[in-house]
Amino acid sequence: CHLYEKFILGYYKKHYSPKITASASQIEWALDDGISAMLPTMQSDIMLTYKKGDVNKTLIIDAKYYAHTTQVQYDVHTLHSNNLYQVFTYVKNKASKGGEVSGMLLYAKTDEEIYPNNEYQMSGNKITVRTLDLNCDFESIAAQLDNIVQQHFNL
């Protein structure tokens, strides 16, 4: 799973720097009272930031490499709730500092028949869930990663 995260981060660093900053940044808690004792560190897998003039856009990508991209109960497929809660928390805390912030769960595609491909508007932020097909040539993988940047930053 760490190789998957590092690959995506490395791709964006190599192909989009300096136009887009790609990092694995920590996200500060949006605290009302400043008390942070015992709060866990929010460490993003991939954070893409585009700043130009008044435009300040951030995409937080949480890369997931699982055998099963969804959970199933009573033949109903749903997203892994902890993953969705995690990326939502990252986005809302980052958005509290300003700018347009969106999030993405990016699963490695498996051989399952059903896989997530959804976009949600949640409390003023876009949360996207996608799969990345790694079972193809590098040009196709690069095109999928490029498409993410094009969709989120209109570049």
C-alpha positions in Angstrom: 0.0 0.0 0.0 2.9 2.4 0.7 4.4 1.7 -2.7 1.0 2.6 -4.3 0.9 5.9 -2.3 4.5 6.8 -3.2 4.0 6.0 -6.8 1.0 8.4 -7.1 2.8 11.1 -5.1 6.0 10.7 -7.2 4.1 10.9 -10.4 2.5 14.2 -9.5 5.8 15.6 -8.2 7.6 14.7 -11.4 4.9 15.6 -14.0 3.2 18.7 -12.4 5.8 20.6 -10.5 6.1 23.6 -10.2 2.6 24.3 -11.5 1.0 22.1 -8.8 2.6 21.4 -5.5 2.5 17.7 -4.6 3.2 16.6 -1.1 2.3 14.3 1.8 1.4 17.1 4.1 0.0 17.1 7.6 -3.3 18.8 8.1 -3.9 21.0 11.2 -7.0 20.4 13.2 -9.5 23.3 13.1 -9.6 23.9 16.8 -11.9 26.5 18.4 -10.0 26.5 21.8 -6.5 25.5 20.6 -6.4 22.5 22.8 -4.9 19.6 20.8 -3.8 17.2 23.5 -4.2 13.6 22.4 -5.5 14.4 19.0 -4.1 12.1 16.3 -1.9 13.6 13.5 -3.8 14.0 10.2 -1.2 12.8 7.6 -2.4 13.0 4.0 -1.1 10.5 1.4 -1.2 13.0 -1.4 -2.0 16.7 -1.3 -2.1 18.6 -4.6 -2.2 22.4 -4.4 -2.6 24.9 -7.2 -2.2 28.6 -6.5 -2.4 31.3 -9.2 -3.5 34.8 -8.4 -6.7 34.6 -6.3 -7.1 30.9 -7.1 -6.2 28.5 -4.3 -7.3 24.9 -4.9 -6.4 21.8 -3.0 -7.1 18.2 -3.7 -6.4 15.7 -0.9 -6.0 12.2 -2.2 -6.2 9.2 0.2 -4.8 6.3 -1.7 -6.2 2.9 -0.8 -4.8 -0.5 -1.8 -7.3 -3.2 -0.6 -8.3 -6.6 -1.8 -11.9 -5.4 -1.8 -12.8 -1.8 -2.7 -16.2 -1.9 -1.1 -17.8 -3.5 1.9 -20.9 -5.8 1.3 -23.8 -6.4 3.6 -27.0 -8.0 2.5 -25.7 -7.9 -1.1 -25.4 -4.1 -0.9 -22.0 -2.6 -1.8 -21.0 0.5 0.2 -17.8 2.5 0.7 -15.6 1.6 3.6 -17.1 4.1 6.1 -13.8 4.7 7.9 -12.1 5.8 4.6 -14.9 8.2 3.8 -14.9 9.6 7.4 -11.1 10.1 7.1 -11.0 12.0 3.8 -14.1 14.1 4.9 -12.3 15.0 8.1 -9.1 16.0 6.2 -11.1 18.1 3.8 -13.2 20.0 6.4 -10.2 20.8 8.5 -8.1 21.9 5.6 -11.0 24.0 4.2 -11.3 25.9 7.5 -8.0 27.6 6.6 -9.4 28.9 3.3 -9.4 28.1 -0.4 -11.3 25.5 -2.4 -10.7 22.1 -1.0 -11.8 18.7 -2.3 -11.0 15.2 -1.4 -10.6 11.9 -3.2 -10.5 8.2 -2.2 -8.4 6.6 -4.9 -8.6 2.8 -4.7 -6.4 0.5 -6.8 -8.7 -1.4 -9.1 -9.2 -5.1 -8.3 -10.8 -7.9 -10.3 -14.2 -7.2 -8.6 -17.2 -6.6 -10.8 -18.4 -3.6 -8.8 -16.0 -0.7 -8.0 -16.6 2.8 -6.8 -16.8 5.7 -9.3 -18.8 8.4 -7.5 -18.7 12.1 -6.8 -20.5 13.7 -3.8 -21.1 17.2 -2.6 -20.8 17.2 1.2 -21.1 20.3 3.3 -19.8 22.5 0.6 -16.9 20.3 -0.6 -16.5 17.8 -3.4 -15.6 14.3 -2.3 -14.8 11.9 -5.2 -14.3 8.1 -5.1 -12.4 6.6 -8.0 -10.4 3.5 -8.9 -7.0 3.5 -10.6 -6.5 0.6 -13.1 -2.9 -0.5 -12.7 -3.4 -3.5 -15.0 -2.4 -1.6 -18.1 0.6 0.1 -19.7 2.2 3.1 -18.1 0.7 5.5 -20.7 -2.8 4.5 -19.7 -2.0 4.8 -16.0 -0.6 8.2 -16.6 -3.7 9.2 -18.6 -5.9 8.3 -15.6 -3.7 10.3 -13.2 -3.7 13.2 -15.6 -7.5 13.1 -15.9 -7.7 13.6 -12.1 -5.7 16.8 -12.3 -7.7 18.0 -15.3 -11.0 17.4 -13.6 -10.1 19.0 -10.3 -8.0 21.9 -11.4 -9.4 22.6 -14.9 -5.8 22.5 -16.4 
